Amino acid sequence: MQSTKSRRKVAPNTAPGTKTTATNNGSADSADKLDQLLLSSAICNNEDIGPFIRKAFTSGKPETLLLHLRHFARSKESEIEEVCKAHYQDFILAVDDLKSLLSDVDSLKSSLSTSNSKLQSVAGPLLDSLDSFLESRTVLQNVNLALGSISTCIRLIEICSRSNYHLSRNNFYMALKCLDSIETELLDKTPSSTLRRMLEKKIPEIRAHIERLVSKEFGDWLVEIRVVSRNLGQLAIGQASSARQREEDLRIKQRQAEEQSRLSLRDCVYALQDEDENEDDQHDQHDAVGLSNGLGNDGHSGGFDLTPLYRAYHINQTLGLEDRFKQYYFENRKLQLTSDFQVSSMTPFLESHQTFFAQIAGFFIVEDRVLRTSGGLISKMEVENLWETAMSKMCGVLEDQFSRMQTANHLLLIKDYVSLLGVTLRRYGYPVDALLDVLSKHRDKYHELLLSDCRKQIAEALAADKFEQMLMKKEYEYSMNVLSFQLQTSDIAPAFPYVAPFSSTVPDCCRIVRSFVEDSVSFMSYGGQLDFYDMVKKYLDRLLGEALDEALLKLINTAVHGVSQAMQMAANMAVMERACDFFFRHAAQLSGIPLRMAERGRRQFPLSRARDAAEDMLSGLLKAKVDGFMTLIENVNWMADEPPQSGNEYVNEVMIYLETLVSTAQQILPAQVLKRVLQEVLSHISEKIVGALYGDSVKRFNVNAIIGIDVDVRLLESFADNQAPIFSDGDANQLKLALSESRQLINLLLSNHPDNYLNPVIRERSYNALDHRKVVTISEKLRDPSDRLFGTFGSRGAKQNPKKKSLDALIKRLRDAS
């Protein structure tokens, strides 16, 4: 028997009658023939003929379809008939076989029925047990599934509970870890689609919520860190200032130790240094601890807290937003730095510069800590770029503000703070050379302003001078006005009240100059230049040589009118000479160079013009006073019959005045100054004596008059010798040398051999102060007593004595030389 599944596909055959009909219809029925063929093929191949039916009804020709179907049926009937005819005998045999098998089938059927009954009776209970088993297994599977689902839900709920707990404690990282655990381990295993959808919706919301909270906390930190940065910058700069002050104190103590060492107090020096070193070590440790507390290892201390930043960065890393947060952080910090650069035009820069620089210092201290501890939040290159921007802006602000300032103290205050800023930030590795270059660039302007201020102060101090010796009633006054400038001439403290040899203008000017030196050194210090003594010395020379010297010259030329004032001014200048030595030593000590190097490069007294002017003024006034007494020389009897036994009237008056002058002057004038003044006065007296003999007022004089003048000169020489207790023997001899012209002239006139003057060796040794023209004129006026009997000088040679001949020869030879 052939199965229906293996039914072969038979192509449709066209019946002869159909072919005749199609032929008869012609080309007009070609479409119907095609439809008929397609329909026959579909039926033979067991295909769906629905499309043909729809097409027939759609076109409104169902009769054509029926016609085609009838035609196909007729063609198949004839085909079947032919097949049946071909297999007729086989079919009959098959029917017979079937009939023979019918009885066997019936017996088999009854046997199968019996077996089936037995099987049903036996398998029924088994089937019931199987059904129970299957049902129980299904229940078990459902229970196990339910238990698994419940376990998953319990774990899910526990993690959700932990996440809520961490959220409530603002422990965002742990909350995010819980969410990640839910997503990676439990979300796909969640049995409830509702719960799964809820989690899929809430987890992104929770992450967004955490991001908002962290962003808000970070935003609050950005606001807070600006205030903290300013305080931190002030703290760091304050510590640098304290360290600098300790260095200055140490230098002061070292200078004191040097001074003590000069007095051979070495034991005190060593003890002082040991104590200072211990104190410095303690201060250094204190600074290190203070700085560590200012920037603790845990990221926060005393209001300085980097925890919000670290947490925000960590959370954004966990959220996969690391790069975005880095960019956000850098842009916000850059905006804050740009805002910090704004200088208020409403507040003077002198008042706001500390806040301005402290804010920037704190900013970069924070960035240094962030760079070293945040694990890549900001790169070194980004910090360097920010620093370059800050340096450019700070240099521009300093240039602008310095160009506007016209007060030296303002520049110094800002320079000191900027140098402290440089010291502070250099500790963190930031280059500050550009800032120091700006300070060096304005060095000359600062000193010009400082010189201008000192000129005004010096003018005020000199204008207030009363040319009176300064009275000091207490020891602290002596220390403040004398010892502090090393003006003392003895290490023994005087009795009080103490009258100083100088007036109040000396310590006033010393304070001004010392302040100038200290301000100059302060500006030059910590500016990147280690050896700046030469620069300080240059500006100090300008102050002394241009400002103080000129002011003193002006004072001397305009305000000094009497001998007492001139004497006080000369005394002041002598003290100022010691003060100038102190100024250069003080500058060297403050500059940190050995005193021997400073003394090696010492130059002449910078106030020499004022000193010379003061001494010249004093000498001029004394000469004018002496000139009043020297007018009495007109009363001398130039043709006296007998030589006078004592000095002439004029010299007695001069001697009284000179002795009074010395007794007064030695109280305030140093010995060397007094010596120079007395030399000038005595030299002037000598010139006046020679001038009187040389002048037209004396027509003739004799030897007796010369002997009287000799007595006068001897009195003056005796006065010079009497000053030996005040001066050294050599200085007393120099005073006598001031009378050399008059002494040599008297010696020549009283010499028995005046023609020795013509001998160059003798003249150089004994008459080197004489002018030969004056010698000729004066010699011609000399009249010997014998001239009364023997005629005029030079006309009675036979009667002349040898001295007369020698004198005549001298006059002749001098005239020939002229």
C-alpha positions in Angstrom: 0.0 0.0 0.0 1.3 3.4 -0.9 1.3 6.1 1.6 -0.3 9.5 0.9 2.9 11.3 2.0 4.8 9.7 -0.9 2.3 10.7 -3.5 4.1 11.8 -6.6 3.3 15.0 -8.4 1.6 14.5 -11.8 1.8 17.1 -14.4 -1.7 18.0 -15.9 -2.5 16.5 -19.2 -4.7 18.2 -21.7 -7.6 16.2 -23.0 -8.1 15.9 -26.7 -11.5 17.5 -26.5 -10.1 20.5 -24.6 -7.3 20.8 -27.1 -9.8 20.9 -29.9 -11.8 23.5 -28.0 -8.8 25.6 -27.4 -7.8 25.4 -31.0 -11.2 26.3 -32.0 -11.3 29.3 -29.8 -7.9 30.6 -31.1 -5.8 33.2 -29.6 -8.7 34.9 -27.9 -8.8 32.0 -25.3 -5.1 31.9 -24.7 -5.5 33.5 -21.3 -8.1 31.0 -20.2 -5.8 28.2 -21.3 -3.0 29.6 -19.2 -5.3 29.8 -16.2 -6.4 26.3 -16.7 -2.9 25.0 -16.9 -1.9 26.9 -13.7 -4.9 25.5 -11.9 -4.2 22.0 -13.0 -0.6 22.2 -11.9 -1.6 23.6 -8.5 -4.1 20.8 -7.9 -1.6 18.1 -9.0 1.0 19.5 -6.7 -1.4 19.8 -3.7 -1.0 23.5 -3.6 -3.5 26.0 -2.3 -6.0 27.0 -5.0 -7.4 29.8 -2.9 -5.8 32.5 -5.0 -7.5 31.1 -8.1 -10.9 31.2 -6.4 -10.3 34.8 -5.2 -9.2 35.8 -8.6 -12.3 34.3 -10.2 -14.7 36.0 -7.8 -12.8 39.2 -8.0 -13.0 39.3 -11.8 -16.7 38.2 -11.6 -16.1 35.0 -13.6 -16.7 32.1 -11.3 -18.2 30.0 -14.1 -14.9 29.9 -15.8 -13.3 28.5 -12.7 -16.0 25.8 -12.5 -15.5 25.0 -16.1 -11.8 24.6 -15.5 -12.4 22.4 -12.5 -14.9 20.2 -14.4 -12.4 19.9 -17.2 -9.7 18.8 -14.8 -12.0 16.3 -13.1 -12.9 14.8 -16.5 -9.2 14.6 -17.4 -8.5 12.7 -14.1 -11.4 10.3 -14.5 -10.1 9.2 -17.8 -6.7 8.8 -16.3 -8.0 6.7 -13.4 -9.9 4.6 -15.8 -6.8 3.9 -17.8 -4.9 3.0 -14.6 -7.7 0.7 -13.4 -7.7 -1.0 -16.8 -3.9 -1.5 -16.6 -4.0 -3.1 -13.1 -7.3 -4.8 -13.0 -6.0 -8.3 -12.4 -3.6 -7.2 -9.7 -6.5 -5.5 -7.9 -8.6 -8.6 -7.9 -5.8 -10.6 -6.5 -5.2 -8.1 -3.8 -8.9 -8.2 -2.8 -8.7 -11.9 -2.4 -5.7 -11.7 -0.2 -7.4 -9.1 1.9 -10.4 -11.4 2.4 -8.1 -14.3 3.5 -6.4 -12.1 6.0 -9.7 -10.9 7.5 -10.1 -13.9 9.8 -6.6 -13.6 11.1 -7.2 -10.0 11.8 -10.2 -10.7 13.8 -8.4 -13.3 16.0 -5.6 -10.8 16.4 -8.0 -8.2 17.4 -9.6 -10.3 20.1 -6.2 -11.3 21.4 -5.1 -7.6 21.5 -8.3 -6.7 23.3 -7.6 -9.4 26.0 -4.1 -8.2 26.4 -5.3 -4.6 26.6 -7.7 -5.5 29.3 -5.0 -7.2 31.3 -2.6 -4.3 30.7 -5.2 -1.8 31.8 -5.9 -3.7 35.0 -2.2 -3.9 35.8 -1.1 -0.4 34.6 -3.9 1.6 36.1 -2.5 1.8 39.7 0.9 2.4 38.2 -0.4 5.3 36.2 -2.1 6.7 39.2 1.2 6.4 41.2 3.0 8.0 38.2 0.5 10.9 38.1 1.0 11.4 41.9 4.7 11.3 41.5 4.7 13.8 38.6 2.4 16.0 40.6 4.6 15.8 43.7 7.7 16.4 41.6 6.1 19.5 40.0 5.2 20.7 43.5 8.7 20.1 44.6 10.2 22.0 41.7 7.8 24.8 42.3 8.7 24.9 46.0 12.4 24.8 45.2 11.9 27.6 42.7 9.9 29.5 45.2 12.7 29.0 47.8 15.3 30.1 45.4 13.3 33.2 44.4 12.7 34.0 48.1 16.4 33.6 48.8 17.3 35.9 45.9 14.7 38.4 47.0 16.0 38.2 50.6 19.6 38.9 49.4 18.3 41.6 47.1 16.4 43.2 49.9 19.4 43.0 52.2 21.6 44.6 49.6 19.0 47.3 49.0 18.8 47.8 52.8 22.6 48.2 53.0 22.5 50.6 50.0 19.9 52.7 51.8 21.9 52.6 55.0 25.0 53.8 53.2 23.0 56.5 51.4 21.7 57.7 54.8 25.2 57.9 56.1 26.5 59.6 52.9 28.7 56.6 52.3 28.2 56.9 48.5 30.9 54.6 47.4 29.5 51.6 49.4 26.1 52.4 48.1 27.4 52.4 44.6 29.1 49.0 45.2 25.8 47.7 46.4 24.1 48.9 43.3 26.8 47.3 41.2 26.4 44.0 43.1 22.6 44.1 42.4 23.1 44.8 38.7 25.8 42.2 38.1 24.7 39.3 40.4 21.0 39.6 41.2 19.1 41.7 38.7 19.0 38.9 36.0 18.1 36.3 38.7 15.2 38.4 40.1 12.0 36.2 39.6 9.6 39.1 39.7 9.4 41.0 36.5 7.8 43.8 38.5 10.6 44.0 40.9 13.1 43.7 38.1 11.5 46.6 36.3 11.4 48.6 39.5 15.1 48.0 40.1 16.0 48.8 36.5 14.2 52.1 36.9 15.5 53.0 40.4 19.2 52.1 40.1 19.9 54.8 37.5 17.9 57.2 39.6 19.9 56.4 42.7 23.2 56.8 40.8 22.0 60.2 39.5 20.9 61.1 43.1 24.4 60.2 44.4 26.0 62.2 41.6 23.9 65.2 42.5 24.8 64.9 46.1 28.5 64.5 45.4 28.4 67.4 43.0 26.7 69.6 45.6 29.2 68.6 48.2 32.0 69.2 45.8 30.5 72.6 44.9 30.3 73.5 48.6 34.0 72.5 48.9 34.9 74.7 46.0 33.3 77.6 47.8 34.8 76.8 51.1 38.3 76.1 49.8 38.7 79.7 48.6 38.4 81.0 52.2 40.5 78.1 53.4 43.2 78.8 50.8 43.5 82.4 51.9 43.9 81.4 55.5 46.3 78.6 54.6 48.3 81.1 52.5 48.5 83.5 55.4 49.5 80.7 57.7 52.3 79.5 55.4 53.6 83.0 54.7 53.4 83.8 58.5 55.5 80.8 59.2 58.0 81.9 56.6 58.0 85.4 58.2 58.6 83.8 61.7 61.5 81.8 60.3 62.9 84.9 58.7 62.5 86.8 62.0 64.4 84.1 63.8 67.2 84.3 61.3 67.3 88.0 61.8 67.4 87.6 65.6 70.2 85.0 65.2 72.1 87.4 63.0 71.7 90.2 65.6 72.9 87.9 68.3 75.8 86.8 66.2 76.7 90.5 65.6 76.5 91.0 69.4 78.7 88.0 69.8 81.2 89.5 67.3 81.3 92.7 69.3 81.8 90.7 72.5 84.6 88.7 70.8 86.3 92.0 70.0 86.3 92.5 73.8 87.7 89.0 74.3 84.5 87.7 75.8 84.7 84.4 73.9 83.1 82.2 76.6 80.0 84.3 76.4 80.0 84.0 72.7 80.1 80.2 72.7 77.4 79.9 75.3 75.2 82.3 73.3 75.7 80.4 70.1 74.9 77.1 71.8 71.7 78.5 73.2 70.7 80.0 70.0 71.2 76.8 68.1 69.0 74.9 70.5 66.3 77.5 70.2 66.6 77.5 66.4 66.2 73.7 66.4 63.2 73.9 68.5 61.7 76.6 66.3 62.5 74.6 63.2 60.7 71.5 64.6 57.8 73.7 65.6 57.5 75.1 62.1 57.7 71.6 60.6 54.9 70.4 63.0 52.9 73.6 62.3 53.2 73.2 58.6 52.3 69.5 58.8 49.2 70.4 60.9 48.3 73.0 58.3 48.3 70.3 55.6 47.7 67.0 57.4 48.3 63.6 55.8 44.7 62.8 56.3 43.7 65.6 53.9 42.2 67.9 56.5 43.2 69.9 59.5 41.7 72.9 61.2 39.1 73.6 58.5 41.3 72.4 55.6 39.6 69.3 54.3 40.2 67.6 51.0 37.9 64.7 51.8 35.0 66.0 49.8 37.3 66.3 46.8 38.7 62.9 47.2 35.2 61.4 47.7 33.8 63.2 44.6 36.8 62.0 42.5 36.4 58.4 43.8 32.7 58.4 43.3 33.0 59.8 39.7 35.6 57.1 39.1 33.1 54.5 40.3 30.4 56.0 38.1 32.8 55.9 35.1 32.9 59.7 34.9 36.5 60.2 35.8 37.6 62.2 32.7 34.6 64.4 32.9 35.2 65.1 36.6 38.9 65.9 36.0 37.9 68.4 33.3 35.2 69.9 35.6 37.7 70.2 38.5 40.4 71.8 36.4 38.0 74.3 34.8 36.5 75.3 38.1 39.8 75.8 39.8 41.1 77.7 36.8 38.1 80.0 37.1 38.7 80.4 40.8 42.3 81.3 40.1 41.2 83.8 37.5 38.9 85.3 40.0 41.7 85.5 42.5 43.7 87.7 40.1 41.1 90.5 40.3 42.5 93.5 42.1 39.9 95.8 43.5 40.1 99.4 42.4 38.1 100.5 45.4 40.8 99.3 47.9 44.4 100.5 47.9 46.8 97.7 46.9 48.8 98.4 50.0 45.8 97.2 52.1 44.8 94.3 49.9 48.2 92.9 48.7 48.5 90.5 51.6 45.1 89.0 50.9 45.8 89.0 47.2 49.1 87.1 47.5 47.9 84.9 50.4 45.0 83.7 48.3 47.2 82.7 45.4 49.7 81.1 47.8 47.0 79.0 49.4 45.6 78.0 46.0 48.9 76.5 44.9 49.6 74.9 48.3 46.3 73.1 47.9 47.0 72.2 44.3 50.4 70.8 45.4 48.7 68.6 47.9 46.0 67.5 45.4 48.7 66.7 42.8 50.6 64.5 45.3 47.7 62.7 47.0 44.7 62.6 44.7 46.0 59.8 42.4 45.9 61.5 39.1 43.0 64.1 39.5 45.3 66.8 38.1 48.5 66.4 36.2 51.8 68.1 36.9 51.6 69.8 33.5 48.3 71.3 34.4 49.6 72.6 37.7 52.6 74.1 35.9 50.3 75.8 33.4 48.3 77.3 36.2 51.5 78.5 37.9 52.8 80.1 34.7 49.5 81.9 34.3 49.6 83.0 38.0 53.2 84.2 37.6 52.4 86.2 34.6 49.5 87.8 36.3 51.3 88.5 39.6 54.2 90.0 37.7 51.8 92.2 35.7 50.1 93.4 38.9 53.4 94.1 40.6 54.6 96.1 37.6 51.5 98.1 37.5 51.3 98.8 41.2 55.0 99.6 41.6 54.8 102.0 38.7 52.1 103.9 40.6 53.6 104.0 44.0 55.5 107.0 45.2 56.3 106.0 48.7 59.3 103.9 49.5 57.8 102.3 52.6 54.9 101.0 50.5 57.2 99.4 48.0 59.2 97.8 50.9 56.1 96.4 52.6 54.9 94.8 49.4 58.4 93.6 48.5 58.8 92.0 51.9 55.5 90.1 51.5 56.3 89.1 47.9 59.6 87.7 49.0 57.9 85.8 51.7 55.5 84.5 49.1 58.5 83.4 47.0 60.1 81.6 50.0 56.8 79.9 50.8 56.1 78.6 47.3 59.7 77.7 46.6 59.3 75.1 49.4 56.6 73.4 47.3 58.7 73.4 44.1 57.3 76.4 42.4 59.8 78.6 40.5 59.6 82.2 41.6 62.5 83.8 39.7 60.2 86.0 37.7 58.8 87.6 40.8 62.2 88.3 42.1 63.2 89.8 38.8 60.3 92.3 39.1 61.5 93.2 42.6 65.1 93.7 41.3 63.8 95.8 38.4 62.3 98.3 40.8 65.4 98.4 43.1 66.5 101.8 41.7 63.1 103.3 42.0 62.7 102.2 45.6 66.1 103.7 46.5 65.3 107.0 44.7 62.0 107.2 46.7 63.9 106.3 49.9 66.6 108.9 49.2 63.8 111.5 48.6 62.2 110.6 52.0 65.5 110.7 53.7 66.3 114.1 52.2 63.1 115.5 53.7 63.8 113.9 57.1 67.4 115.2 57.1 66.2 118.7 56.2 63.6 118.6 59.0 66.2 117.3 61.5 68.8 120.0 60.5 66.2 122.7 60.6 65.3 121.8 64.2 69.0 121.9 65.3 69.7 124.6 67.9 73.5 124.2 67.8 73.5 123.3 71.5 75.2 120.3 73.2 72.9 117.5 73.9 72.0 116.8 77.5 71.3 113.2 78.5 69.9 112.7 81.9 69.3 108.9 81.9 71.3 105.9 80.8 68.7 104.8 78.3 69.1 108.2 76.5 72.9 107.6 76.4 72.3 104.1 75.0 69.8 105.3 72.5 71.8 108.4 71.2 75.4 107.3 71.7 75.9 103.6 72.1 73.4 102.5 69.5 75.6 104.3 66.9 78.9 103.5 68.5 79.7 107.2 68.9 81.3 106.7 72.3 85.0 107.4 72.6 85.4 105.3 75.7 83.9 102.1 77.0 83.4 103.6 80.4 79.9 104.8 80.9 79.8 108.6 81.9 78.2 110.1 84.9 74.7 111.4 84.4 73.5 113.9 83.6 75.9 113.8 80.6 76.5 116.6 78.2 77.5 115.2 74.8 79.9 117.1 72.6 77.4 117.0 69.7 74.0 118.5 69.2 70.7 116.7 68.7 71.0 116.7 65.0 73.7 114.0 65.1 71.6 111.2 66.6 68.7 112.4 64.5 70.7 112.1 61.3 72.2 108.8 62.5 68.7 107.4 63.0 67.7 108.5 59.5 70.8 106.9 57.9 70.6 103.7 60.0 66.9 103.4 58.9 68.0 103.9 55.3 70.6 101.2 55.6 68.1 98.8 57.2 65.4 99.5 54.7 67.9 99.2 51.8 69.2 95.8 53.1 65.6 94.7 53.7 64.7 95.5 50.1 67.8 93.8 48.8 67.5 90.8 51.1 65.7 87.6 50.0 65.5 88.9 46.5 67.5 86.1 44.9 70.9 88.0 45.1 73.2 86.7 47.8 76.0 89.3 47.7 74.3 92.7 47.7 76.6 94.7 50.0 78.2 96.6 47.1 74.7 97.7 46.0 73.8 98.8 49.6 77.1 100.6 49.9 76.5 102.4 46.6 73.2 103.7 47.7 74.6 104.5 51.2 77.3 106.5 49.5 74.7 108.4 47.6 72.7 109.2 50.7 75.8 110.4 52.6 77.5 112.1 49.7 74.5 113.6 48.0 71.7 114.0 50.5 73.4 114.4 53.9 76.6 116.2 52.8 74.7 118.7 50.7 72.2 119.3 53.4 75.0 119.9 55.9 76.8 122.2 53.5 73.6 124.2 53.0 73.1 124.4 56.8 76.7 125.5 57.3 76.5 128.2 54.6 73.1 129.6 55.6 72.5 129.0 59.3 75.9 129.1 61.0 76.6 132.7 62.0 78.7 132.6 65.2 81.8 131.0 66.5 79.8 128.8 69.0 77.6 127.6 66.2 80.5 126.9 63.9 82.4 125.2 66.7 79.3 123.0 67.4 79.0 122.2 63.8 82.7 121.2 63.6 82.2 119.0 66.6 79.1 117.4 65.0 81.1 116.6 61.9 83.9 115.0 63.9 81.2 112.7 65.5 79.6 112.1 62.1 83.0 110.7 60.9 82.7 108.0 63.6 79.1 107.5 62.7 79.9 107.0 59.1 82.2 104.1 60.0 79.3 102.7 62.0 77.0 103.0 59.0 79.3 101.0 56.7 79.9 98.4 59.4 76.2 98.1 60.1 75.5 97.7 56.4 78.1 95.0 56.1 76.7 93.2 59.1 73.2 93.3 57.8 74.4 92.2 54.4 76.1 89.2 56.0 79.7 89.9 55.1 82.7 89.9 57.4 83.7 93.3 58.8 87.3 92.8 57.7 86.0 92.7 54.1 84.0 95.9 54.6 86.9 97.7 56.3 89.2 96.6 53.5 87.0 98.4 50.9 86.6 101.6 53.0 86.9 104.8 51.2 87.4 108.4 52.3 85.0 110.2 54.6 81.8 110.8 52.6 81.0 114.0 54.4 84.4 115.5 53.8 83.0 118.6 52.1 80.7 119.4 55.0 83.5 118.7 57.5 85.9 120.9 55.6 83.3 123.6 55.2 82.5 123.5 59.0 86.2 123.7 59.9 86.7 126.4 57.3 83.7 128.3 58.7 85.0 128.0 62.2 88.5 128.9 61.2 87.2 131.9 59.2 85.2 133.2 62.1 88.2 132.7 64.5 90.4 134.5 62.0 88.0 137.3 61.7 87.9 137.6 65.5 91.7 137.5 65.6 91.9 140.1 62.9 90.1 142.4 65.3 93.0 142.0 67.8 95.6 142.1 65.1 94.6 145.6 64.3 96.5 146.6 67.5 99.7 145.8 65.6 99.4 149.3 64.2 100.3 150.6 67.7 103.8 148.9 67.5 106.7 151.4 67.6 108.6 150.2 64.6 111.6 152.5 65.3 111.9 151.8 69.0 115.0 152.9 70.8 114.9 149.9 73.1 113.4 146.4 72.5 110.2 145.8 74.5 110.6 143.5 77.5 107.2 141.8 77.1 105.0 141.2 74.1 103.2 143.9 72.2 99.6 144.7 73.1 98.1 142.9 70.1 99.8 139.6 71.0 98.6 139.8 74.6 95.0 140.2 73.4 95.4 137.4 70.9 96.9 135.1 73.6 94.0 135.8 76.0 91.5 135.0 73.2 93.4 131.8 72.2 93.6 130.5 75.7 89.9 131.2 76.2 89.1 129.5 72.9 91.1 126.4 73.7 89.6 126.0 77.2 86.1 126.2 75.6 86.8 124.2 72.4 88.5 121.3 74.0 85.2 120.5 75.8 83.5 119.6 72.5 86.1 119.5 69.7 88.2 116.4 69.2 91.9 117.0 69.5 92.6 116.6 65.8 89.9 119.1 64.8 91.0 121.6 67.4 94.6 121.1 66.2 93.6 121.8 62.6 91.7 124.9 63.6 94.5 126.2 65.8 96.9 125.6 62.9 94.8 127.7 60.7 94.5 130.5 63.2 98.2 130.5 64.1 99.1 130.4 60.5 96.8 133.3 59.9 98.4 135.2 62.8 101.8 134.5 61.3 100.6 135.8 57.9 99.2 138.9 59.5 102.6 139.6 61.2 104.5 139.1 58.0 101.8 141.1 56.2 102.2 144.0 58.6 106.0 144.1 57.9 105.4 143.7 54.2 102.5 146.2 53.9 102.5 149.8 53.1 101.5 150.9 56.7 105.1 150.1 57.9 107.6 152.3 56.1 110.6 151.6 58.3 111.5 149.5 61.2 114.6 148.7 63.1 116.1 145.7 64.9 114.5 146.6 68.2 111.1 146.4 66.6 112.0 143.0 65.1 113.2 141.9 68.6 109.8 142.8 69.9 108.1 140.9 67.1 110.4 138.0 68.0 109.1 138.1 71.6 105.5 138.1 70.2 106.2 135.0 68.1 107.9 133.3 71.0 104.8 133.9 73.1 102.7 132.3 70.4 105.2 129.4 70.2 104.9 129.0 73.9 101.2 128.9 73.6 101.6 126.0 71.0 103.9 124.2 73.4 101.5 124.5 76.2 98.9 122.5 74.2 101.0 119.4 74.6 98.7 118.0 77.3 95.8 118.2 74.9 97.7 117.0 71.8 100.7 114.8 71.4 104.2 116.2 71.2 104.1 115.8 67.4 100.8 117.7 67.2 102.2 120.5 69.4 105.2 120.8 67.1 102.8 121.0 64.1 101.1 123.9 65.8 104.5 125.7 66.1 105.1 125.0 62.4 102.0 127.1 61.7 104.1 130.1 62.8 107.0 129.0 60.5 106.7 132.0 58.1 106.9 134.7 60.8 109.6 132.7 62.7 111.8 132.2 59.7 111.4 135.8 58.7 112.4 137.0 62.2 115.3 134.6 62.3 116.5 135.8 58.9 116.2 139.5 60.0 118.0 138.8 63.2 120.6 136.5 61.7 124.3 137.6 61.6 124.6 136.1 58.2 121.4 136.7 56.3 123.1 136.0 53.0 123.0 132.3 54.0 119.4 132.5 52.6 121.0 132.4 49.2 122.4 128.9 49.9 119.7 126.5 48.5 120.4 123.9 51.1 120.2 126.3 54.0 117.2 128.0 52.5 115.3 124.7 52.1 116.2 123.7 55.6 115.7 127.0 57.5 113.7 129.4 55.3 111.5 127.2 53.2 108.3 129.1 54.2 109.5 132.5 53.0 108.7 134.3 49.7 111.8 136.0 48.4 109.8 139.0 47.1 108.6 139.6 50.6 112.1 139.1 51.9 113.4 141.8 49.6 110.7 144.3 50.4 110.9 143.7 54.2 114.7 143.7 54.2 114.7 147.1 52.5 112.6 148.5 55.3 115.1 147.5 58.0 117.1 150.3 59.4 120.2 149.8 61.6 120.8 152.4 64.4 124.1 153.4 62.9 122.3 154.6 59.8 121.5 157.8 61.8 125.2 158.7 61.7 126.3 157.2 58.4 123.6 157.8 56.0 121.1 155.7 54.1 121.1 151.9 53.9 123.7 150.8 51.3 125.3 154.2 50.6 128.1 154.1 53.2 129.6 150.7 52.6 132.9 151.6 54.2 131.3 152.2 57.6 128.9 149.1 57.4 129.4 146.1 59.7 129.5 142.5 58.3 125.8 141.9 59.1 124.9 145.0 57.0 127.1 143.9 54.2 125.5 140.4 54.2 122.0 141.9 54.2 123.0 144.2 51.3 124.4 141.3 49.3 121.2 139.4 50.0 119.0 142.2 48.7 121.1 142.6 45.6 121.1 138.9 44.7 117.4 138.6 45.3 116.7 141.6 43.0 118.9 140.1 40.3 117.0 136.8 40.7 113.7 138.6 40.3 
